Each structure stands twice: as C-alpha cells, then as structure tokens.
Amino acid sequence: MKVIGINRLIFIPVLIIGLSSIVHAHCRLTTYLSGENLQSGKHLNIKWEIEIEHNQEGWDLFYSTDNGHNWEPIKTGMPVDQLSYDWSIPYVNTHDALIRIVQVNSGGDYEDISGKFSISTGVMTASSQRQRAKVFEFSVAPNIVHSDTRITFHPDTRDYYRISVHSLAGKEISLLANRTFPPGDQSIILHADNLPPGLYFIIIKNSKGLGIKKFIII
C-alpha cells in the first residue's frame, strides 16, 4: 500500500507538468484589440511574436466577424520572418470581431486569437443616415449585376468626388472616378465583366464624408 501511495505522489506532478506544456502559447498577438472600436476603410498594423520556435513554414492571418464561428483570410503564406501585416479594415458593422494568427509548422500548427473588438462603417444610426441622406444619396442599378451597372448621384454643389469599388474584405478593387463633379445629375458605368462573382461595395467620398452601397455580381 505504501508503494502505491508513493507512485501516486510521483505521477500527479508529472501529469501537471505535461498539461502546462500543452497549453503554453507558441505564438502571441502583440497588437491589443480587446474592446477596441475600429473604423472601416482604415489600416491597422497587426503584430505578433514567436514564443516557442518550431520547424516553421510560415504564417496565416485571419479575421472573424461572428465571434469565431467563421474565419476569412487576411493574408496566408507569409514568410517565417514576417511578424506584422498592414490590414485594410473591411466594410462591415460588428461587435464580434476577432483576429487569429496561425504559426504554420511542418508538424502541428499553433495559433493565438485576439480579444473581441468592434468594426464600424461610420454609418451606424438612423439619425446619422437621415442627416447624411441628402449628401450621400446615390443609386446602383441594377444592384444584381451580370456585366454592367450604372452609379447615379446628384451633387448639390460643385465638389470633389472619389468613387471606388471594394471587396467584402475592404480591399479596393477599382477606382472609377477621382475628380470634381458639377451640381446636377451625374452617372458612371461600372464594367464588371472582369470581376469574379461575389458581394462588393461602391464607396463615394467627397469633402463632407462618405456613402456606401453594396451590389452583387453573379
């Protein structure tokens, strides 16, 4: 009986040491995001570091807008010596955003996930939309696109406009206009033949702010 008791005393510390080595982080995000509110269209420099070195092959970086239920790639296949990435924040409204960095190894992969944060497009409330409706009123027709669609807007005064197409991840795909428009009815044709099917955004900026509308290419 005494021998069995000694074996138990020896076995328990060994088990605890083994478990602690499993949960110890092998890579770590150093950019603090928990509780932050980020603005769509801006850039965030995401940084991370190696805690434990392995026979590493590279890095993969992802984001989630639904508390980790689904993940979208930010950048994959980054080299081992890259420890930061400049992320263009996507055009979504969410309070459940996360960032995940994956240390890709020849054996098993390790990861670290940020705290939950928010992303805002800047057009958040009904009152702010009513205040900006006259400035940002424009149409995309048709908004389910096979080849071409027309963007129509009506400047009240002469102003400088930047009109661009963005992917769901926030990346600028095409710059349609970057010039001054006179007051009155204006329109631009978007030729979508060379864009793959998916959800996109038209973003119009002038001296007073920006407006956003989505369209789908099928």
Secondary structure, 3 states (H helix, E strand, C coil): CHHHHHHHHHHHHHHHHHHHHHHCCCEEECCCCCCCEEECCCEEEEEEEECCCCCEEEEEEEEECCCCCCCEEEEEEECCCCCEEEEECCCCCEEEEEEEEEEEECCCCEEEECCCEEEECCCCCHHHHHHHHHHHCEEEECCEECCEEEEEECCCCCEEEEEEEEECCCCEEEEEEEEEECCCCEEEEEECCCCCCEEEEEEEEECCEEEEEEEEEC
